[in-house]
Amino acid sequence: MKAFDYLLSLPVAFLLFTGIAALIYLLGKRMAPKLNKAGGKLTTYACGEDIPGVKIQFGYRLFFFIALFFTIMHVAALMIATVPAGKIVWFAVLYLAVIFLSIMALVTRS
């Protein structure tokens, strides 16, 4: 193997690009202007109004609801798209009815 081929190996390439990224980061840090703490410089801008900061804790409840809906709908689409022709199509209609009931249970839960 040539010496250049070792540079294309994954660990060497990872270390090389990590080093380049670190150099770019350090160069940017040296070029950036120093922060002088003036009054109001680090506060949130809200059109000239003084609005106190409030910590908000986001939850994943809505994300899991949407993810479950997304999964059910895509699995249903995959199953319906791959149903062969013939009398077995009625099983697909039954499957869609069950999917409809599961979506309704998901949407109407409290």
Backbone bond lengths (Angstrom), bond angles and torsions (degrees), N, CA, C in turn:
res aa  C-N    CA-C-N  psi(-1)  N-CA   C-N-CA  omega(-1)  CA-C   N-CA-C  phi
1 M - - - 1.452 - - 1.519 109.50 -
2 K 1.273 113.13 148.55 1.462 118.99 177.41 1.524 109.34 -81.00
3 A 1.314 115.59 162.16 1.469 120.44 179.98 1.529 110.53 -64.95
4 F 1.314 117.62 -31.36 1.466 120.83 -179.05 1.517 111.61 -69.40
5 D 1.321 117.89 -27.82 1.460 121.14 -179.75 1.523 112.16 -65.86
6 Y 1.332 117.78 -30.81 1.460 120.31 177.30 1.524 111.69 -67.30
7 L 1.308 117.85 -28.49 1.464 121.08 178.17 1.525 111.47 -69.23
8 L 1.321 116.78 -22.27 1.460 120.53 -179.76 1.514 112.85 -87.99
9 S 1.329 117.50 -4.57 1.462 118.55 177.25 1.532 109.02 -70.44
10 L 1.313 116.09 152.21 1.460 121.24 -172.95 1.528 113.84 -61.82
11 P 1.317 121.02 -47.76 1.477 118.53 -179.38 1.525 113.12 -64.11
12 V 1.325 116.89 -40.07 1.463 119.28 -179.70 1.522 110.61 -68.48
13 A 1.322 117.13 -41.57 1.462 120.15 177.91 1.525 111.04 -63.81
14 F 1.349 117.74 -39.65 1.458 121.17 178.10 1.524 111.06 -61.67
15 L 1.322 116.21 -47.52 1.465 119.65 179.36 1.521 111.79 -64.80
16 L 1.317 116.82 -38.50 1.457 120.80 179.11 1.523 111.65 -63.02
17 F 1.321 116.64 -48.00 1.464 119.64 -178.45 1.526 112.09 -73.56
18 T 1.333 117.92 -28.65 1.463 119.78 173.53 1.524 110.13 -65.91
19 G 1.307 116.96 -40.34 1.462 120.73 176.33 1.526 112.54 -64.91
20 I 1.322 116.89 -41.20 1.472 120.55 177.68 1.522 110.14 -64.45
21 A 1.330 117.65 -41.35 1.464 121.03 178.54 1.522 110.74 -64.37
22 A 1.326 117.40 -39.97 1.466 120.52 178.03 1.524 110.94 -64.46
23 L 1.325 117.25 -39.78 1.469 120.34 177.81 1.531 111.55 -64.51
24 I 1.328 117.00 -42.01 1.463 120.18 177.97 1.528 110.17 -63.88
25 Y 1.338 116.80 -39.88 1.465 121.05 178.74 1.528 110.88 -63.13
26 L 1.329 116.80 -46.87 1.463 120.09 -179.62 1.522 111.61 -66.13
27 L 1.325 117.37 -37.33 1.459 120.76 177.57 1.526 110.41 -64.99
28 G 1.305 117.49 -42.08 1.460 120.85 177.40 1.513 112.15 -65.66
29 K 1.337 116.50 -36.06 1.461 120.12 178.52 1.529 111.31 -66.36
30 R 1.316 116.76 -36.91 1.466 119.80 178.55 1.526 111.66 -72.73
31 M 1.336 117.23 -32.68 1.464 120.87 -178.18 1.523 112.93 -79.08
32 A 1.338 117.46 -23.24 1.459 121.28 -176.22 1.525 110.41 -68.53
33 P 1.332 116.40 144.80 1.464 118.95 177.89 1.528 110.66 -69.83
34 K 1.319 115.66 150.21 1.457 120.32 179.43 1.523 109.53 -72.08
35 L 1.317 116.01 145.38 1.456 121.75 -179.06 1.524 109.10 -85.46
36 N 1.329 115.48 121.25 1.462 119.18 172.21 1.520 107.45 -108.44
37 K 1.315 115.90 129.30 1.451 121.70 -172.74 1.521 110.75 -79.45
38 A 1.315 115.79 90.01 1.456 121.25 174.40 1.519 108.41 -93.45
39 G 1.331 116.64 156.37 1.454 120.60 -178.28 1.525 111.84 -62.48
40 G 1.300 116.71 125.53 1.451 121.52 177.06 1.520 114.99 82.18
41 K 1.316 118.13 0.34 1.457 119.51 -177.53 1.526 112.45 -71.46
42 L 1.306 116.56 -33.09 1.455 120.31 -177.33 1.525 112.82 -99.01
43 T 1.329 118.29 6.91 1.463 120.57 178.69 1.520 109.89 -87.76
44 T 1.317 115.33 161.01 1.451 121.04 -179.79 1.526 109.89 -73.83
45 Y 1.326 116.99 134.77 1.460 120.93 178.88 1.517 109.52 -83.57
46 A 1.322 116.38 125.96 1.458 121.53 -179.95 1.519 109.12 -137.04
47 C 1.312 117.29 57.24 1.468 123.63 176.88 1.526 111.74 57.77
48 G 1.295 118.22 37.43 1.453 121.75 176.31 1.510 114.60 86.26
49 E 1.334 118.57 -3.58 1.464 121.20 -179.34 1.524 109.92 -91.10
50 D 1.321 115.24 145.95 1.457 120.24 174.38 1.520 108.72 -89.09
51 I 1.301 116.30 105.19 1.461 121.67 -179.92 1.519 107.41 -113.94
52 P 1.335 116.67 122.03 1.468 117.60 179.70 1.526 110.76 -69.22
53 G 1.305 115.67 144.70 1.457 120.32 179.85 1.516 111.48 -73.31
54 V 1.303 116.22 141.10 1.460 122.44 178.95 1.519 107.84 -127.30
55 K 1.311 116.03 131.15 1.458 119.94 177.68 1.518 108.95 -82.19
56 I 1.320 116.15 127.64 1.460 122.01 -179.77 1.518 108.30 -114.26
57 Q 1.311 116.07 130.36 1.459 121.13 178.13 1.527 108.65 -103.69
58 F 1.312 115.75 111.90 1.452 120.31 179.06 1.524 109.41 -85.46
59 G 1.310 115.66 148.85 1.455 120.93 178.07 1.521 110.78 -116.75
60 Y 1.308 115.00 168.40 1.458 121.07 -179.11 1.518 112.45 -101.28
61 R 1.319 117.89 9.06 1.456 121.02 -175.93 1.526 111.37 -59.03
62 L 1.327 117.82 -48.29 1.460 120.99 179.83 1.527 110.90 -67.51
63 F 1.334 117.34 -35.59 1.461 120.65 178.76 1.523 110.87 -61.25
64 F 1.336 117.59 -45.42 1.456 120.50 -179.07 1.527 111.29 -67.13
65 F 1.315 116.51 -34.85 1.459 120.88 176.17 1.530 110.33 -61.55
66 I 1.312 116.78 -47.51 1.474 121.10 -179.59 1.528 110.68 -69.28
67 A 1.319 117.42 -37.83 1.464 120.69 179.43 1.526 111.13 -64.88
68 L 1.322 116.80 -40.60 1.465 119.81 178.08 1.523 111.08 -66.27
69 F 1.336 116.72 -42.20 1.461 120.71 176.61 1.531 110.84 -60.54
70 F 1.319 116.68 -46.18 1.461 122.94 178.97 1.530 110.80 -58.95
71 T 1.325 116.69 -44.77 1.461 120.81 -178.78 1.522 111.29 -65.38
72 I 1.324 117.15 -45.83 1.466 120.57 -179.67 1.524 110.33 -61.09
73 M 1.327 117.62 -45.18 1.463 120.51 -177.58 1.528 111.97 -66.89
74 H 1.326 117.87 -38.83 1.454 119.31 -178.81 1.527 112.14 -74.35
75 V 1.311 117.88 -35.64 1.465 119.54 174.97 1.526 109.77 -66.08
76 A 1.333 116.82 -38.93 1.467 119.79 177.64 1.526 110.54 -63.75
77 A 1.319 117.14 -43.40 1.470 120.24 179.04 1.526 111.18 -63.37
78 L 1.321 117.24 -40.03 1.459 121.19 178.03 1.526 111.28 -64.40
79 M 1.321 116.34 -43.70 1.461 119.98 -179.57 1.527 111.69 -65.90
80 I 1.305 117.28 -42.81 1.467 120.68 -178.85 1.529 110.40 -69.30
81 A 1.316 117.21 -36.25 1.459 119.86 -178.95 1.520 112.69 -69.01
82 T 1.326 117.54 -22.17 1.465 120.00 -176.53 1.523 113.27 -106.95
83 V 1.319 117.99 12.18 1.471 121.15 178.29 1.530 109.00 -75.10
84 P 1.331 117.82 128.09 1.463 119.30 177.84 1.528 111.09 -73.48
85 A 1.324 115.79 162.33 1.469 120.92 179.86 1.522 109.62 -75.06
86 G 1.302 115.09 157.26 1.463 120.46 178.15 1.518 110.77 123.81
87 K 1.338 114.17 -161.53 1.461 119.12 -177.52 1.524 112.98 -71.14
88 I 1.304 117.25 -16.00 1.460 120.22 179.69 1.530 112.44 -69.48
89 V 1.316 116.40 -11.40 1.469 120.87 178.62 1.516 110.71 -59.61
90 W 1.336 117.74 -29.51 1.466 120.25 179.89 1.525 111.66 -66.80
91 F 1.326 116.59 -28.29 1.462 118.69 173.46 1.530 110.58 -67.08
92 A 1.328 116.25 -33.58 1.461 120.04 176.73 1.529 110.90 -66.31
93 V 1.333 116.55 -38.53 1.467 120.33 176.86 1.531 109.44 -65.00
94 L 1.335 117.68 -41.98 1.460 121.19 176.32 1.533 110.57 -62.93
95 Y 1.315 116.34 -40.46 1.462 121.48 177.74 1.527 110.38 -61.54
96 L 1.326 116.82 -43.03 1.477 119.95 177.71 1.521 111.35 -63.55
97 A 1.321 117.59 -36.05 1.469 120.65 177.48 1.524 110.34 -64.43
98 V 1.324 117.59 -41.33 1.466 121.10 178.39 1.532 110.08 -67.17
99 I 1.313 117.44 -39.86 1.468 121.02 176.42 1.523 109.76 -62.55
100 F 1.325 117.67 -42.25 1.461 121.17 177.59 1.521 110.86 -59.29
101 L 1.331 117.09 -44.05 1.469 120.48 178.98 1.528 111.71 -65.17
102 S 1.328 116.94 -38.45 1.470 118.89 179.16 1.523 111.55 -68.72
103 I 1.332 117.12 -37.19 1.466 120.07 176.54 1.524 109.87 -66.83
104 M 1.327 117.50 -40.64 1.457 120.15 178.34 1.528 110.86 -64.77
105 A 1.321 118.10 -37.44 1.460 120.70 176.42 1.514 110.76 -66.42
106 L 1.324 117.14 -36.44 1.462 121.04 179.18 1.527 110.98 -69.19
107 V 1.311 116.91 -42.20 1.471 120.85 -175.88 1.520 111.42 -74.71
108 T 1.327 118.05 -37.66 1.464 119.96 -173.65 1.524 113.34 -93.15
109 R 1.325 118.27 5.61 1.469 118.66 178.47 1.521 109.24 -70.95
110 S 1.314 115.03 153.30 1.475 117.91 -176.67 1.491 112.67 -97.69
